[in-house]
Amino acid sequence: MKKILLFIIALYFVGCGINSRQMVIENTQQLQVRTYQTKEYDYPKKIVAKAGVSALQDLGFVIDKADLQTGTVTATKLSKGATMRITLVVREKGDKKSTIRANAQYGSNMQVPTLVEDPEIYHSFFQVLDKAIFFEKENI
């Protein structure tokens, strides 16, 4: 009886382990998500960060926290019992270039937030951001 129980316990732990192939697939998926979460602009960090705040407001988000010095913005949008939360991180690349990464999560009050992996969502955000950067640059 003890041998059967030990065998079942060992089988349970072997079944729960993550093999290296699964880890490679997950890392590849994370890199793929990161590619459509990130965009580079030929503008200083401050312009891109301010435009990010404007773009989020244009999309109906409420800004929870914005620090233009560090280039971080966090915003939330409530819609039909679900919550979408987005974090923007803007990094300088030289004097006149910046990289922005948008990381969005959604969920309800009853569930753990889930990463938004749909490239179309990020593409739509970056289209609005492109316009907001133009307005910010032209002081409109």
Backbone as JSON Lines, residues from 0, in Angstrom:
{"i":0,"aa":"M","n":[0.82,-1.19,0.0],"ca":[0.0,0.0,0.0],"c":[0.87,1.26,0.0]}
{"i":1,"aa":"K","n":[1.97,1.26,0.81],"ca":[2.85,2.41,0.88],"c":[3.51,2.66,-0.47]}
{"i":2,"aa":"K","n":[3.89,1.57,-1.16],"ca":[4.55,1.73,-2.45],"c":[3.62,2.38,-3.47]}
{"i":3,"aa":"I","n":[2.36,1.99,-3.45],"ca":[1.39,2.57,-4.38],"c":[1.19,4.05,-4.07]}
{"i":4,"aa":"L","n":[1.08,4.37,-2.8],"ca":[0.91,5.76,-2.4],"c":[2.13,6.61,-2.8]}
{"i":5,"aa":"L","n":[3.34,6.09,-2.57],"ca":[4.55,6.8,-2.96],"c":[4.63,6.97,-4.48]}
{"i":6,"aa":"F","n":[4.2,5.94,-5.21],"ca":[4.2,6.01,-6.67],"c":[3.24,7.1,-7.15]}
{"i":7,"aa":"I","n":[2.06,7.17,-6.55],"ca":[1.07,8.19,-6.93],"c":[1.59,9.59,-6.61]}
{"i":8,"aa":"I","n":[2.21,9.76,-5.46],"ca":[2.77,11.06,-5.09],"c":[3.88,11.46,-6.05]}
{"i":9,"aa":"A","n":[4.77,10.52,-6.37],"ca":[5.86,10.8,-7.31],"c":[5.31,11.16,-8.68]}
{"i":10,"aa":"L","n":[4.3,10.43,-9.12],"ca":[3.67,10.7,-10.42],"c":[3.03,12.09,-10.42]}
{"i":11,"aa":"Y","n":[2.43,12.47,-9.32],"ca":[1.82,13.8,-9.2],"c":[2.86,14.89,-9.38]}
{"i":12,"aa":"F","n":[3.99,14.76,-8.7],"ca":[5.03,15.79,-8.8],"c":[5.68,15.83,-10.17]}
{"i":13,"aa":"V","n":[5.83,14.69,-10.81],"ca":[6.39,14.67,-12.16],"c":[5.42,15.34,-13.13]}
{"i":14,"aa":"G","n":[4.14,15.12,-12.96],"ca":[3.13,15.71,-13.83],"c":[3.0,17.21,-13.66]}
{"i":15,"aa":"C","n":[3.34,17.73,-12.49],"ca":[3.22,19.16,-12.23],"c":[4.44,19.95,-12.68]}
{"i":16,"aa":"G","n":[5.51,19.29,-12.95],"ca":[6.74,19.98,-13.33],"c":[6.64,20.59,-14.72]}
{"i":17,"aa":"I","n":[7.39,21.67,-14.92],"ca":[7.43,22.33,-16.22],"c":[8.72,21.88,-16.9]}
{"i":18,"aa":"N","n":[8.57,21.34,-18.1],"ca":[9.78,20.91,-18.8],"c":[10.4,22.08,-19.56]}
{"i":19,"aa":"S","n":[11.62,21.88,-20.02],"ca":[12.35,22.97,-20.68],"c":[11.68,23.41,-21.97]}
{"i":20,"aa":"R","n":[11.01,22.51,-22.65],"ca":[10.31,22.88,-23.89],"c":[9.19,23.87,-23.59]}
{"i":21,"aa":"Q","n":[8.42,23.61,-22.52],"ca":[7.36,24.53,-22.13],"c":[7.93,25.9,-21.78]}
{"i":22,"aa":"M","n":[9.07,25.93,-21.1],"ca":[9.68,27.2,-20.72],"c":[10.13,27.98,-21.95]}
{"i":23,"aa":"V","n":[10.68,27.3,-22.95],"ca":[11.1,27.97,-24.18],"c":[9.9,28.54,-24.91]}
{"i":24,"aa":"I","n":[8.82,27.76,-24.99],"ca":[7.6,28.23,-25.66],"c":[7.04,29.45,-24.94]}
{"i":25,"aa":"E","n":[6.99,29.42,-23.6],"ca":[6.48,30.56,-22.84],"c":[7.36,31.79,-23.04]}
{"i":26,"aa":"N","n":[8.68,31.62,-23.04],"ca":[9.58,32.75,-23.25],"c":[9.42,33.32,-24.64]}
{"i":27,"aa":"T","n":[9.23,32.47,-25.64],"ca":[9.02,32.92,-27.01],"c":[7.73,33.72,-27.1]}
{"i":28,"aa":"Q","n":[6.67,33.24,-26.45],"ca":[5.4,33.95,-26.45],"c":[5.53,35.31,-25.76]}
{"i":29,"aa":"Q","n":[6.28,35.37,-24.67],"ca":[6.48,36.64,-23.97],"c":[7.22,37.63,-24.85]}
{"i":30,"aa":"L","n":[8.23,37.16,-25.57],"ca":[8.96,38.04,-26.48],"c":[8.07,38.54,-27.61]}
{"i":31,"aa":"Q","n":[7.2,37.65,-28.09],"ca":[6.28,38.05,-29.16],"c":[5.31,39.12,-28.66]}
{"i":32,"aa":"V","n":[4.77,38.94,-27.47],"ca":[3.87,39.93,-26.88],"c":[4.61,41.26,-26.7]}
{"i":33,"aa":"R","n":[5.84,41.19,-26.24],"ca":[6.62,42.41,-26.01],"c":[6.83,43.19,-27.31]}
{"i":34,"aa":"T","n":[6.97,42.5,-28.44],"ca":[7.2,43.2,-29.7],"c":[6.02,44.07,-30.09]}
{"i":35,"aa":"Y","n":[4.79,43.62,-29.83],"ca":[3.68,44.5,-30.18],"c":[3.21,45.38,-29.04]}
{"i":36,"aa":"Q","n":[3.84,45.25,-27.87],"ca":[3.6,46.18,-26.77],"c":[4.53,47.39,-26.84]}
{"i":37,"aa":"T","n":[5.54,47.34,-27.68],"ca":[6.61,48.34,-27.68],"c":[6.69,49.06,-29.01]}
{"i":38,"aa":"K","n":[6.96,50.37,-28.93],"ca":[7.13,51.17,-30.14],"c":[8.17,52.25,-29.88]}
{"i":39,"aa":"E","n":[8.95,52.57,-30.9],"ca":[9.98,53.6,-30.79],"c":[9.54,54.85,-31.52]}
{"i":40,"aa":"Y","n":[9.84,56.01,-30.91],"ca":[9.5,57.3,-31.49],"c":[10.73,58.18,-31.57]}
{"i":41,"aa":"D","n":[10.75,59.07,-32.54],"ca":[11.84,60.03,-32.71],"c":[11.53,61.34,-31.97]}
{"i":42,"aa":"Y","n":[11.08,61.21,-30.74],"ca":[10.75,62.37,-29.91],"c":[11.29,62.14,-28.51]}
{"i":43,"aa":"P","n":[11.55,63.22,-27.77],"ca":[12.04,63.08,-26.4],"c":[11.02,62.38,-25.49]}
{"i":44,"aa":"K","n":[11.53,61.82,-24.42],"ca":[10.72,61.07,-23.46],"c":[9.55,61.89,-22.93]}
{"i":45,"aa":"K","n":[9.78,63.15,-22.62],"ca":[8.73,63.99,-22.02],"c":[7.54,64.16,-22.96]}
{"i":46,"aa":"I","n":[7.8,64.37,-24.25],"ca":[6.71,64.52,-25.22],"c":[5.92,63.22,-25.35]}
{"i":47,"aa":"V","n":[6.64,62.1,-25.42],"ca":[5.97,60.8,-25.58],"c":[5.16,60.46,-24.33]}
{"i":48,"aa":"A","n":[5.69,60.74,-23.14],"ca":[4.97,60.46,-21.9],"c":[3.71,61.32,-21.78]}
{"i":49,"aa":"K","n":[3.83,62.62,-22.08],"ca":[2.65,63.51,-22.03],"c":[1.6,63.06,-23.05]}
{"i":50,"aa":"A","n":[2.06,62.69,-24.23],"ca":[1.13,62.2,-25.26],"c":[0.48,60.89,-24.82]}
{"i":51,"aa":"G","n":[1.22,60.06,-24.1],"ca":[0.65,58.81,-23.58],"c":[-0.5,59.08,-22.63]}
{"i":52,"aa":"V","n":[-0.34,60.07,-21.76],"ca":[-1.42,60.46,-20.84],"c":[-2.63,60.92,-21.65]}
{"i":53,"aa":"S","n":[-2.4,61.77,-22.64],"ca":[-3.5,62.28,-23.47],"c":[-4.2,61.16,-24.23]}
{"i":54,"aa":"A","n":[-3.41,60.23,-24.78],"ca":[-3.99,59.12,-25.54],"c":[-4.88,58.26,-24.65]}
{"i":55,"aa":"L","n":[-4.42,57.97,-23.45],"ca":[-5.22,57.17,-22.53],"c":[-6.52,57.89,-22.17]}
{"i":56,"aa":"Q","n":[-6.44,59.18,-21.92],"ca":[-7.66,59.94,-21.62],"c":[-8.6,59.95,-22.82]}
{"i":57,"aa":"D","n":[-8.06,60.08,-24.03],"ca":[-8.89,60.03,-25.23],"c":[-9.62,58.7,-25.37]}
{"i":58,"aa":"L","n":[-9.0,57.63,-24.86],"ca":[-9.6,56.3,-24.94],"c":[-10.52,55.99,-23.76]}
{"i":59,"aa":"G","n":[-10.73,56.96,-22.87],"ca":[-11.66,56.78,-21.76],"c":[-11.04,56.24,-20.49]}
{"i":60,"aa":"F","n":[-9.73,56.22,-20.4],"ca":[-9.06,55.76,-19.18],"c":[-8.97,56.9,-18.17]}
{"i":61,"aa":"V","n":[-8.98,56.53,-16.9],"ca":[-8.76,57.46,-15.81],"c":[-7.31,57.26,-15.37]}
{"i":62,"aa":"I","n":[-6.56,58.34,-15.32],"ca":[-5.15,58.26,-14.95],"c":[-5.04,58.06,-13.44]}
{"i":63,"aa":"D","n":[-4.46,56.94,-13.03],"ca":[-4.27,56.65,-11.61],"c":[-2.99,57.29,-11.09]}
{"i":64,"aa":"K","n":[-1.95,57.24,-11.92],"ca":[-0.65,57.73,-11.49],"c":[0.17,58.06,-12.74]}
{"i":65,"aa":"A","n":[0.81,59.22,-12.71],"ca":[1.67,59.62,-13.82],"c":[2.91,60.31,-13.27]}
{"i":66,"aa":"D","n":[4.06,59.84,-13.68],"ca":[5.32,60.45,-13.29],"c":[6.12,60.68,-14.57]}
{"i":67,"aa":"L","n":[6.08,61.91,-15.06],"ca":[6.73,62.22,-16.33],"c":[8.25,62.2,-16.21]}
{"i":68,"aa":"Q","n":[8.78,62.37,-15.0],"ca":[10.24,62.29,-14.8],"c":[10.73,60.87,-15.08]}
{"i":69,"aa":"T","n":[10.05,59.9,-14.51],"ca":[10.46,58.5,-14.71],"c":[9.84,57.9,-15.96]}
{"i":70,"aa":"G","n":[8.82,58.56,-16.5],"ca":[8.17,58.07,-17.72],"c":[7.2,56.93,-17.48]}
{"i":71,"aa":"T","n":[6.56,56.9,-16.32],"ca":[5.59,55.84,-16.03],"c":[4.2,56.43,-15.86]}
{"i":72,"aa":"V","n":[3.23,55.73,-16.43],"ca":[1.83,56.14,-16.35],"c":[1.01,54.88,-16.1]}
{"i":73,"aa":"T","n":[0.07,54.96,-15.16],"ca":[-0.85,53.87,-14.9],"c":[-2.27,54.42,-14.99]}
{"i":74,"aa":"A","n":[-3.13,53.69,-15.69],"ca":[-4.51,54.15,-15.88],"c":[-5.47,52.97,-15.84]}
{"i":75,"aa":"T","n":[-6.74,53.27,-15.54],"ca":[-7.77,52.25,-15.42],"c":[-9.01,52.67,-16.2]}
{"i":76,"aa":"K","n":[-9.67,51.68,-16.78],"ca":[-10.92,51.92,-17.5],"c":[-11.93,50.86,-17.05]}
{"i":77,"aa":"L","n":[-13.11,51.32,-16.64],"ca":[-14.18,50.41,-16.23],"c":[-15.19,50.31,-17.36]}
{"i":78,"aa":"S","n":[-15.61,49.09,-17.68],"ca":[-16.57,48.91,-18.75],"c":[-17.34,47.61,-18.55]}
{"i":79,"aa":"K","n":[-18.64,47.71,-18.35],"ca":[-19.53,46.56,-18.25],"c":[-19.04,45.51,-17.25]}
{"i":80,"aa":"G","n":[-18.7,45.95,-16.06],"ca":[-18.29,45.02,-15.01],"c":[-16.86,44.52,-15.11]}
{"i":81,"aa":"A","n":[-16.16,44.93,-16.14],"ca":[-14.76,44.53,-16.31],"c":[-13.86,45.75,-16.12]}
{"i":82,"aa":"T","n":[-12.64,45.49,-15.75],"ca":[-11.66,46.55,-15.55],"c":[-10.47,46.29,-16.45]}
{"i":83,"aa":"M","n":[-10.05,47.34,-17.15],"ca":[-8.8,47.24,-17.91],"c":[-7.82,48.21,-17.28]}
{"i":84,"aa":"R","n":[-6.64,47.72,-17.01],"ca":[-5.58,48.54,-16.41],"c":[-4.39,48.51,-17.36]}
{"i":85,"aa":"I","n":[-3.82,49.68,-17.59],"ca":[-2.7,49.77,-18.51],"c":[-1.57,50.55,-17.85]}
{"i":86,"aa":"T","n":[-0.37,50.09,-18.07],"ca":[0.82,50.77,-17.58],"c":[1.69,51.11,-18.78]}
{"i":87,"aa":"L","n":[2.13,52.35,-18.84],"ca":[3.04,52.79,-19.89],"c":[4.4,53.06,-19.25]}
{"i":88,"aa":"V","n":[5.45,52.62,-19.91],"ca":[6.81,52.92,-19.47],"c":[7.54,53.51,-20.67]}
{"i":89,"aa":"V","n":[8.02,54.74,-20.51],"ca":[8.74,55.44,-21.58],"c":[10.2,55.54,-21.17]}
{"i":90,"aa":"R","n":[11.07,55.11,-22.08],"ca":[12.51,55.16,-21.83],"c":[13.19,55.99,-22.91]}
{"i":91,"aa":"E","n":[14.16,56.77,-22.5],"ca":[14.94,57.57,-23.46],"c":[15.94,56.68,-24.18]}
{"i":92,"aa":"K","n":[16.12,56.99,-25.47],"ca":[17.17,56.35,-26.27],"c":[17.93,57.48,-26.95]}
{"i":93,"aa":"G","n":[18.85,58.1,-26.22],"ca":[19.55,59.26,-26.75],"c":[18.78,60.53,-26.43]}
{"i":94,"aa":"D","n":[19.12,61.61,-27.14],"ca":[18.5,62.91,-26.86],"c":[17.09,63.03,-27.42]}
{"i":95,"aa":"K","n":[16.87,62.49,-28.6],"ca":[15.6,62.76,-29.28],"c":[14.82,61.5,-29.63]}
{"i":96,"aa":"K","n":[15.14,60.38,-29.01],"ca":[14.4,59.14,-29.28],"c":[13.89,58.56,-27.98]}
{"i":97,"aa":"S","n":[12.74,57.9,-28.07],"ca":[12.15,57.25,-26.91],"c":[11.51,55.94,-27.32]}
{"i":98,"aa":"T","n":[11.46,55.03,-26.38],"ca":[10.75,53.77,-26.56],"c":[9.65,53.73,-25.52]}
{"i":99,"aa":"I","n":[8.45,53.34,-25.95],"ca":[7.33,53.23,-25.02],"c":[6.82,51.8,-25.06]}
{"i":100,"aa":"R","n":[6.53,51.28,-23.88],"ca":[5.93,49.95,-23.77],"c":[4.61,50.08,-23.03]}
{"i":101,"aa":"A","n":[3.57,49.54,-23.64],"ca":[2.24,49.53,-23.03],"c":[1.95,48.11,-22.56]}
{"i":102,"aa":"N","n":[1.55,47.96,-21.32],"ca":[1.25,46.65,-20.77],"c":[-0.17,46.71,-20.21]}
{"i":103,"aa":"A","n":[-1.09,46.0,-20.85],"ca":[-2.51,46.06,-20.46],"c":[-2.95,44.74,-19.84]}
{"i":104,"aa":"Q","n":[-3.82,44.85,-18.84],"ca":[-4.43,43.7,-18.18],"c":[-5.92,43.97,-18.03]}
{"i":105,"aa":"Y","n":[-6.7,42.89,-18.07],"ca":[-8.14,43.06,-17.86],"c":[-8.64,41.97,-16.92]}
{"i":106,"aa":"G","n":[-9.81,42.24,-16.36],"ca":[-10.44,41.28,-15.46],"c":[-11.6,41.94,-14.75]}
{"i":107,"aa":"S","n":[-12.28,41.16,-13.94],"ca":[-13.36,41.7,-13.12],"c":[-12.89,41.71,-11.68]}
{"i":108,"aa":"N","n":[-13.75,42.19,-10.81],"ca":[-13.4,42.23,-9.39],"c":[-13.23,40.83,-8.81]}
{"i":109,"aa":"M","n":[-13.83,39.84,-9.47],"ca":[-13.84,38.48,-8.95],"c":[-12.71,37.61,-9.5]}
{"i":110,"aa":"Q","n":[-11.9,38.13,-10.41],"ca":[-10.86,37.29,-11.0],"c":[-9.51,38.0,-11.02]}
{"i":111,"aa":"V","n":[-8.49,37.21,-11.14],"ca":[-7.12,37.74,-11.24],"c":[-6.96,38.38,-12.62]}
{"i":112,"aa":"P","n":[-6.35,39.56,-12.7],"ca":[-6.18,40.21,-14.01],"c":[-5.38,39.33,-14.98]}
{"i":113,"aa":"T","n":[-5.76,39.41,-16.25],"ca":[-5.13,38.63,-17.31],"c":[-4.44,39.58,-18.28]}
{"i":114,"aa":"L","n":[-3.26,39.22,-18.73],"ca":[-2.52,40.02,-19.69],"c":[-3.27,40.09,-21.01]}
{"i":115,"aa":"V","n":[-3.39,41.28,-21.58],"ca":[-3.98,41.45,-22.9],"c":[-2.91,41.07,-23.91]}
{"i":116,"aa":"E","n":[-3.18,40.04,-24.71],"ca":[-2.2,39.54,-25.67],"c":[-2.61,39.81,-27.11]}
{"i":117,"aa":"D","n":[-3.75,40.44,-27.32],"ca":[-4.24,40.71,-28.68],"c":[-3.45,41.86,-29.29]}
{"i":118,"aa":"P","n":[-2.71,41.6,-30.37],"ca":[-1.9,42.66,-30.98],"c":[-2.74,43.83,-31.49]}
{"i":119,"aa":"E","n":[-3.98,43.57,-31.86],"ca":[-4.85,44.63,-32.39],"c":[-5.15,45.69,-31.33]}
{"i":120,"aa":"I","n":[-5.27,45.29,-30.08],"ca":[-5.5,46.24,-28.98],"c":[-4.33,47.22,-28.89]}
{"i":121,"aa":"Y","n":[-3.13,46.68,-28.91],"ca":[-1.94,47.53,-28.82],"c":[-1.78,48.39,-30.07]}
{"i":122,"aa":"H","n":[-2.07,47.81,-31.23],"ca":[-1.99,48.57,-32.49],"c":[-2.94,49.77,-32.45]}
{"i":123,"aa":"S","n":[-4.16,49.54,-31.95],"ca":[-5.14,50.63,-31.84],"c":[-4.65,51.71,-30.88]}
{"i":124,"aa":"F","n":[-4.08,51.28,-29.76],"ca":[-3.55,52.26,-28.81],"c":[-2.45,53.1,-29.46]}
{"i":125,"aa":"F","n":[-1.54,52.46,-30.17],"ca":[-0.43,53.2,-30.78],"c":[-0.9,54.14,-31.89]}
{"i":126,"aa":"Q","n":[-2.0,53.82,-32.55],"ca":[-2.56,54.75,-33.53],"c":[-3.04,56.03,-32.84]}
{"i":127,"aa":"V","n":[-3.73,55.88,-31.72],"ca":[-4.18,57.05,-30.95],"c":[-2.98,57.8,-30.4]}
{"i":128,"aa":"L","n":[-1.97,57.09,-29.95],"ca":[-0.76,57.72,-29.42],"c":[-0.03,58.51,-30.51]}
{"i":129,"aa":"D","n":[0.01,57.99,-31.73],"ca":[0.64,58.72,-32.84],"c":[0.0,60.09,-33.02]}
{"i":130,"aa":"K","n":[-1.33,60.14,-32.97],"ca":[-2.04,61.41,-33.12],"c":[-1.78,62.32,-31.92]}
{"i":131,"aa":"A","n":[-1.76,61.74,-30.73],"ca":[-1.51,62.53,-29.52],"c":[-0.1,63.12,-29.53]}
{"i":132,"aa":"I","n":[0.86,62.39,-30.06],"ca":[2.23,62.91,-30.17],"c":[2.26,64.08,-31.14]}
{"i":133,"aa":"F","n":[1.55,63.95,-32.24],"ca":[1.47,65.06,-33.2],"c":[0.9,66.3,-32.53]}
{"i":134,"aa":"F","n":[-0.21,66.14,-31.8],"ca":[-0.83,67.27,-31.11],"c":[0.11,67.86,-30.06]}
{"i":135,"aa":"E","n":[0.79,67.01,-29.32],"ca":[1.72,67.47,-28.29],"c":[2.88,68.24,-28.92]}
{"i":136,"aa":"K","n":[3.4,67.72,-30.01],"ca":[4.53,68.36,-30.69],"c":[4.14,69.73,-31.25]}
{"i":137,"aa":"E","n":[2.91,69.84,-31.75],"ca":[2.42,71.09,-32.35],"c":[1.77,72.01,-31.33]}
{"i":138,"aa":"N","n":[1.74,71.59,-30.05],"ca":[1.11,72.37,-28.97],"c":[-0.36,72.65,-29.26]}
{"i":139,"aa":"I","n":[-1.06,71.65,-29.75],"ca":[-2.49,71.8,-30.06],"c":[-3.29,71.3,-28.88]}
